Amino acid sequence: MEYNFKTLYEEIGGQETIDQLVNAFYPRVYADKDLSPLFIGDMEEIKRKQRMFLSQFLGGPALYSQEFGPPAMRVRHLPFEITPKRAQCWLNCMKEAFQEVGIYETPAGNAFYDRLTQVAGIMVNSPDNE
């Protein structure tokens, strides 16, 4: 008996979908008053790293690790003040990007978004100051 398991990377449509998602996501992030202070620097470079990470995160090519080593995303994000509110804003931007790209409310999209929800929670390193 042969099993043909697809990765989430394959199920969402591979690199093309990741590229579309990243392109839909970052303009939202840069327009968000709570998130934009965290995203300093060249948006194109930030998008490039995100495309590489998401490829690997979903079971596609390990592009991020090939260039930067193990992702260790929590450690890499410690210099930034990530509050519960900012994590939720990030997820809201991602949800809108999922909707724009057409993967929201699909089985693979739901699984992907659930994983991102877990990641967002792990990234929180500061309390809300409100």
C-alpha positions as CSV (number, residue, x, y, z in Angstrom):
1,M,0.0,0.0,0.0
2,E,1.4,3.4,-1.0
3,Y,0.7,6.5,1.0
4,N,0.8,9.9,-0.7
5,F,0.8,12.5,2.0
6,K,1.0,16.1,0.9
7,T,2.7,18.8,2.9
8,L,0.7,21.9,3.8
9,Y,3.2,23.6,1.4
10,E,1.8,21.5,-1.4
11,E,-1.8,21.6,-0.3
12,I,-1.9,25.4,-0.3
13,G,-0.4,25.7,-3.7
14,G,3.4,25.8,-3.0
15,Q,5.7,28.8,-3.5
16,E,3.3,30.7,-5.8
17,T,0.6,30.9,-3.0
18,I,3.2,31.8,-0.4
19,D,4.5,34.6,-2.6
20,Q,0.9,35.9,-3.1
21,L,0.3,35.6,0.7
22,V,3.4,37.5,1.6
23,N,2.6,40.2,-1.0
24,A,-0.9,40.6,0.4
25,F,0.3,40.5,4.1
26,Y,3.0,43.1,4.3
27,P,1.2,46.1,3.0
28,R,-1.3,45.4,5.8
29,V,1.4,45.1,8.4
30,Y,3.1,48.4,7.3
31,A,-0.3,50.1,7.4
32,D,-1.2,48.9,10.9
33,K,-0.4,51.5,13.6
34,D,0.4,48.9,16.2
35,L,2.7,46.7,14.0
36,S,4.4,49.2,11.7
37,P,6.9,50.4,14.4
38,L,8.3,46.8,14.6
39,F,9.0,46.6,10.8
40,I,12.0,48.8,10.2
41,G,14.0,48.4,7.1
42,D,13.6,47.2,3.6
43,M,10.1,45.7,3.1
44,E,11.4,43.6,0.1
45,E,14.1,42.0,2.3
46,I,11.6,41.3,5.1
47,K,9.2,39.7,2.5
48,R,12.0,37.6,1.1
49,K,12.8,36.2,4.5
50,Q,9.2,35.6,5.3
51,R,8.7,33.7,2.0
52,M,11.7,31.5,2.8
53,F,10.5,30.9,6.3
54,L,6.9,30.0,5.3
55,S,8.2,27.6,2.7
56,Q,10.1,25.7,5.3
57,F,7.4,26.1,8.0
58,L,4.9,24.4,5.7
59,G,7.1,21.5,4.7
60,G,8.5,22.9,1.5
61,P,12.2,23.6,0.7
62,A,14.2,24.6,3.8
63,L,15.2,27.9,2.2
64,Y,15.4,29.8,5.5
65,S,17.7,27.4,7.2
66,Q,20.0,27.1,4.2
67,E,20.7,30.8,4.3
68,F,20.3,31.8,8.0
69,G,20.5,28.5,10.0
70,P,17.8,27.2,12.3
71,P,14.8,29.6,12.3
72,A,14.6,30.0,16.2
73,M,11.9,32.6,15.5
74,R,11.2,33.4,19.2
75,V,14.9,34.2,19.8
76,R,15.1,36.2,16.6
77,H,12.1,38.3,17.7
78,L,13.1,39.0,21.3
79,P,14.6,42.4,20.5
80,F,11.1,43.5,19.4
81,E,8.3,44.3,21.9
82,I,5.6,41.8,20.9
83,T,2.5,42.2,23.0
84,P,-0.7,40.2,23.0
85,K,-2.4,43.0,21.1
86,R,0.4,43.1,18.5
87,A,0.2,39.3,18.1
88,Q,-3.5,39.7,17.5
89,C,-3.0,42.5,15.0
90,W,-0.5,40.3,13.1
91,L,-3.0,37.5,13.0
92,N,-5.7,39.8,11.8
93,C,-3.4,41.0,8.9
94,M,-2.6,37.4,8.1
95,K,-6.3,36.4,8.1
96,E,-7.1,39.2,5.6
97,A,-4.2,38.1,3.4
98,F,-5.5,34.5,3.6
99,Q,-8.9,35.8,2.5
100,E,-7.4,37.8,-0.4
101,V,-5.4,34.9,-1.7
102,G,-8.3,32.5,-1.3
103,I,-7.0,30.0,1.2
104,Y,-9.0,31.1,4.2
105,E,-11.7,28.6,5.1
106,T,-10.0,25.8,3.2
107,P,-8.8,22.7,5.1
108,A,-5.1,23.4,4.3
109,G,-5.6,27.1,5.0
110,N,-7.3,26.4,8.3
111,A,-4.4,24.1,9.4
112,F,-1.9,26.7,8.3
113,Y,-3.7,29.5,10.2
114,D,-4.0,27.4,13.3
115,R,-0.2,26.9,13.2
116,L,0.3,30.6,12.8
117,T,-2.0,31.2,15.8
118,Q,0.3,29.0,17.9
119,V,3.4,30.8,16.7
120,A,1.9,34.2,17.4
121,G,1.2,33.2,21.0
122,I,4.8,31.9,21.4
123,M,6.2,35.2,20.1
124,V,4.6,37.3,22.8
125,N,7.3,38.7,25.0
126,S,5.8,41.8,26.6
127,P,2.6,42.7,28.3
128,D,0.1,45.1,26.7
129,N,0.7,48.6,28.1
130,E,-2.9,49.8,28.0
